[in-house]
Amino acid sequence: MTRYAIGDVQGCAQELDALLARLRFSADRDRLWFVGDLVNRGPASLATLRRVRALGDNAVVVLGNHDLHLLAAALGGERRRRSDTFDDVLAAPDRDALLEWLLHQPLAYREGGDLMVHAGVVPQWSAAQTCALAAEVAAALGRDPRALFAHMYGDGPERWDEGLTGWPRLRFIINVLTRLRVCTADGCVDLALKGAPPPASSRLKAWFAHPQRATREVRVIFGHWSALGFVRRDGVVGLDSGCVWGGTLTAVDLDDERPPVSVGCDPYQEIGTL
């Protein structure tokens, strides 16, 4: 069985279908790992959700920040953004089934020596701790998603502390797993940076560039950082190649070092759009 990991789709259903055709995907032999952000900003969030959900056990999905934002808008009454493009999901006859399926996807997934998250992991967290913390969020979503979404938004706390409790703890976990790009060696995060990594002189580094990070025990598969493009080095695989921005949608065989497979994407959004 071949395991393909696929970057941020963001509602680009046509490009996803083209990529699966390029891969010659077969449910008899292949599994697809999606790094999150299935929806939003592209033109076909509904078709994307239907396509991935229909894959059943052939798909492994982790939640990204846009997936959580859709759930917050649908279930928690969160204010919409001008750039949101998931009205088709909210108006669909199968909306409830799709949202229920999405709500039960994890924020982290580990299989053997591979760990998949949407964005990143602070240096202090091991793979096992990352999955345990992700499970705390999943439990809160299962108990009362509306309450979680009411407290999810915000950039603080800025630094990991084992003593964090309640909503600040859950918010930090969510921010790291779905929004992180750069942090300091002691786990202080900067969620504002969206472009290229800071200069070497900065205390802030790409989360995976800290030599002492505890997740070096596994290979980490992630998305979220389109400015990086495809990355495969130092025990990480980065797969956000800017599909919705006019870049590409990329897949990589997790069990083979052959080059990634990509399809081009129309520029549905302009860089800098909020």
C-alpha positions as CSV (number, residue, x, y, z in Angstrom):
1,M,0.0,0.0,0.0
2,T,1.3,3.4,-1.0
3,R,0.9,6.4,1.4
4,Y,0.7,9.8,-0.2
5,A,0.7,13.0,1.8
6,I,-1.1,15.9,0.2
7,G,-0.7,19.6,1.0
8,D,-3.3,22.2,1.9
9,V,-6.2,21.8,-0.6
10,Q,-8.2,24.9,0.7
11,G,-11.3,24.2,-1.4
12,C,-9.5,23.5,-4.7
13,A,-11.5,20.4,-5.5
14,Q,-10.7,20.5,-9.2
15,E,-7.0,20.5,-8.5
16,L,-7.4,17.7,-6.0
17,D,-9.1,15.5,-8.6
18,A,-6.4,16.3,-11.1
19,L,-3.7,15.4,-8.5
20,L,-5.3,12.1,-7.7
21,A,-5.5,11.3,-11.4
22,R,-1.8,12.1,-11.7
23,L,-1.1,9.7,-8.8
24,R,-3.4,7.1,-10.4
25,F,-4.9,6.8,-7.0
26,S,-6.6,3.5,-6.3
27,A,-8.6,2.7,-3.1
28,D,-7.4,-0.9,-3.4
29,R,-3.8,0.0,-2.7
30,D,-3.4,3.6,-1.6
31,R,-3.9,5.8,1.4
32,L,-4.0,9.6,1.4
33,W,-2.7,11.8,4.3
34,F,-4.2,15.3,4.3
35,V,-2.2,17.9,6.3
36,G,-5.3,20.0,7.0
37,D,-7.0,23.1,5.6
38,L,-9.3,21.1,3.3
39,V,-11.6,24.1,3.0
40,N,-11.7,27.9,2.6
41,R,-10.3,30.5,0.2
42,G,-10.7,28.2,-2.8
43,P,-13.9,27.9,-4.9
44,A,-15.2,24.5,-3.9
45,S,-15.0,23.7,-0.2
46,L,-18.2,21.6,-0.3
47,A,-16.9,19.4,-3.2
48,T,-13.6,19.0,-1.4
49,L,-15.2,17.8,1.9
50,R,-17.5,15.4,0.1
51,R,-14.6,14.0,-1.9
52,V,-12.3,13.4,1.1
53,R,-15.1,12.1,3.4
54,A,-16.1,9.6,0.7
55,L,-12.6,8.2,0.8
56,G,-13.4,6.6,4.1
57,D,-10.5,4.7,5.6
58,N,-8.4,5.6,2.6
59,A,-8.0,9.1,4.0
60,V,-6.2,10.3,7.1
61,V,-7.0,13.9,7.9
62,V,-5.7,16.4,10.6
63,L,-7.5,19.7,11.2
64,G,-6.0,23.0,10.0
65,N,-6.9,26.5,11.1
66,H,-9.3,27.0,8.2
67,D,-11.1,23.7,9.1
68,L,-11.5,24.9,12.7
69,H,-12.7,28.3,11.5
70,L,-15.4,26.6,9.4
71,L,-16.6,24.6,12.4
72,A,-16.5,27.7,14.6
73,A,-18.6,29.6,12.1
74,A,-21.1,26.8,11.7
75,L,-21.4,25.6,15.2
76,G,-20.1,28.4,17.4
77,G,-21.5,31.5,15.6
78,E,-18.0,32.9,15.0
79,R,-17.9,36.0,12.9
80,R,-17.1,35.4,9.2
81,R,-14.2,36.9,7.4
82,R,-14.4,38.7,4.0
83,S,-12.1,36.0,2.4
84,D,-14.2,33.0,3.7
85,T,-15.5,30.9,0.8
86,F,-17.4,28.1,2.5
87,D,-21.0,29.3,2.1
88,D,-21.5,26.2,-0.1
89,V,-20.8,24.0,2.9
90,L,-23.1,26.0,5.2
91,A,-26.0,25.8,2.7
92,A,-25.6,22.2,1.7
93,P,-28.3,19.6,2.4
94,D,-25.6,17.3,3.8
95,R,-24.0,20.0,5.9
96,D,-24.6,18.4,9.3
97,A,-23.1,15.1,8.2
98,L,-20.0,16.8,6.8
99,L,-19.5,19.0,9.8
100,E,-19.9,16.1,12.2
101,W,-17.3,14.2,10.2
102,L,-14.9,17.1,10.2
103,L,-15.4,17.7,13.9
104,H,-14.1,14.2,14.7
105,Q,-10.8,14.6,12.8
106,P,-7.7,14.9,15.1
107,L,-5.2,17.7,15.3
108,A,-2.3,15.3,15.2
109,Y,-1.8,11.8,13.8
110,R,1.0,9.4,14.4
111,E,1.8,6.2,12.5
112,G,5.0,4.4,13.3
113,G,7.9,6.9,12.7
114,D,5.6,9.6,11.1
115,L,3.8,12.4,12.8
116,M,1.4,14.6,10.9
117,V,0.2,18.0,12.1
118,H,-1.2,21.0,10.1
119,A,1.4,23.6,11.2
120,G,4.1,22.7,13.6
121,V,5.3,21.6,17.0
122,V,7.2,23.6,19.7
123,P,10.6,22.2,20.5
124,Q,9.6,21.0,24.0
125,W,7.0,18.5,22.7
126,S,7.8,15.0,21.8
127,A,5.7,13.1,19.3
128,A,3.9,11.3,22.1
129,Q,3.2,14.5,24.0
130,T,2.0,16.2,20.9
131,C,-0.6,13.5,20.3
132,A,-1.6,13.6,24.0
133,L,-2.1,17.3,23.8
134,A,-4.1,17.1,20.6
135,A,-6.3,14.5,22.3
136,E,-7.1,17.1,25.0
137,V,-8.5,19.4,22.3
138,A,-10.4,16.5,20.7
139,A,-12.0,15.8,24.1
140,A,-13.0,19.4,24.6
141,L,-14.5,19.4,21.1
142,G,-16.5,16.3,21.9
143,R,-17.8,17.8,25.2
144,D,-18.8,21.3,24.1
145,P,-17.6,22.6,20.7
146,R,-19.4,25.9,21.1
147,A,-17.6,26.6,24.4
148,L,-14.2,25.8,22.8
149,F,-14.8,27.9,19.8
150,A,-15.9,30.8,22.0
151,H,-12.4,30.7,23.6
152,M,-10.3,29.5,20.6
153,Y,-9.4,32.8,19.0
154,G,-6.4,34.9,20.1
155,D,-2.6,34.8,20.0
156,G,-1.9,34.2,23.7
157,P,-0.4,32.6,25.7
158,E,2.9,33.1,23.8
159,R,5.0,30.4,25.5
160,W,4.4,26.8,26.5
161,D,4.2,26.1,30.2
162,E,3.3,22.6,31.6
163,G,1.3,24.5,34.2
164,L,-1.1,26.0,31.7
165,T,-4.7,25.0,32.3
166,G,-8.2,25.6,31.0
167,W,-8.9,27.6,27.9
168,P,-5.4,29.2,27.7
169,R,-3.9,25.7,27.6
170,L,-6.2,24.5,24.8
171,R,-5.8,27.7,22.9
172,F,-2.0,27.4,22.9
173,I,-2.2,23.8,21.8
174,I,-4.5,24.7,18.9
175,N,-2.4,27.7,17.9
176,V,0.8,25.6,17.8
177,L,-0.7,22.7,15.9
178,T,-2.7,24.8,13.4
179,R,-0.9,28.2,13.1
180,L,2.8,27.9,14.1
181,R,5.6,28.8,11.8
182,V,8.3,30.2,14.0
183,C,9.3,30.1,17.6
184,T,12.2,30.4,20.0
185,A,14.2,27.5,21.4
186,D,12.3,27.9,24.7
187,G,8.9,27.6,23.1
188,C,7.8,31.3,22.7
189,V,5.7,31.5,19.5
190,D,5.3,34.3,17.0
191,L,2.0,33.8,15.1
192,A,2.2,37.0,13.0
193,L,5.0,35.9,10.6
194,K,3.8,34.5,7.3
195,G,6.6,35.0,4.8
196,A,10.1,33.7,4.7
197,P,11.9,32.5,7.9
198,P,13.6,35.2,9.9
199,P,17.4,35.8,9.4
200,A,19.9,33.5,11.1
201,S,20.6,36.2,13.8
202,S,17.0,36.1,15.1
203,R,16.0,34.1,18.2
204,L,12.9,33.1,16.1
205,K,13.5,30.2,13.8
206,A,11.3,27.9,11.8
207,W,9.9,25.6,14.4
208,F,11.7,22.6,12.8
209,A,15.1,24.3,12.7
210,H,15.7,24.1,16.4
211,P,18.4,21.4,16.8
212,Q,17.1,20.3,20.2
213,R,13.4,19.8,19.2
214,A,12.0,16.7,20.8
215,T,10.2,15.6,17.6
216,R,13.5,14.7,15.9
217,E,12.6,11.1,17.0
218,V,10.0,11.0,14.1
219,R,9.5,12.5,10.7
220,V,7.0,15.4,10.9
221,I,4.6,16.0,7.9
222,F,3.0,19.4,7.9
223,G,1.5,22.2,5.7
224,H,0.4,25.8,6.5
225,W,3.5,27.7,5.3
226,S,3.1,28.4,1.6
227,A,6.1,30.7,1.5
228,L,8.3,27.7,2.0
229,G,6.9,25.6,-0.8
230,F,7.8,21.9,-0.8
231,V,10.3,20.9,2.0
232,R,11.9,17.6,2.5
233,R,14.9,17.7,4.9
234,D,16.0,17.3,8.5
235,G,13.2,14.9,9.3
236,V,10.4,17.0,8.1
237,V,8.2,17.1,5.0
238,G,6.4,20.4,4.2
239,L,3.6,20.3,1.7
240,D,1.9,23.7,1.4
241,S,3.0,24.8,-2.1
242,G,0.5,27.6,-2.4
243,C,-2.3,25.9,-4.3
244,V,-4.9,28.6,-3.6
245,W,-2.4,31.4,-4.3
246,G,-1.7,30.3,-7.9
247,G,1.0,27.8,-6.9
248,T,0.6,24.0,-6.9
249,L,-1.1,21.3,-5.0
250,T,1.6,18.7,-4.1
251,A,1.7,15.1,-3.0
252,V,4.6,13.0,-1.9
253,D,5.1,9.3,-1.5
254,L,5.9,8.8,2.2
255,D,7.6,5.5,1.6
256,D,9.8,6.5,-1.4
257,E,12.3,9.2,-2.0
258,R,11.1,9.9,-5.6
259,P,10.2,13.5,-6.4
260,P,6.9,15.0,-5.4
261,V,3.9,15.1,-7.8
262,S,2.2,18.5,-8.3
263,V,-0.5,20.1,-10.3
264,G,-0.9,23.8,-11.1
265,C,-3.6,25.9,-9.5
266,D,-5.4,29.0,-10.6
267,P,-4.8,32.1,-8.3
268,Y,-8.1,32.1,-6.5
269,Q,-6.7,34.5,-3.9
270,E,-4.2,37.3,-4.0
271,I,-1.3,37.1,-1.5
272,G,-2.0,39.3,1.4
273,T,-5.8,38.8,1.3
274,L,-7.3,38.7,4.8
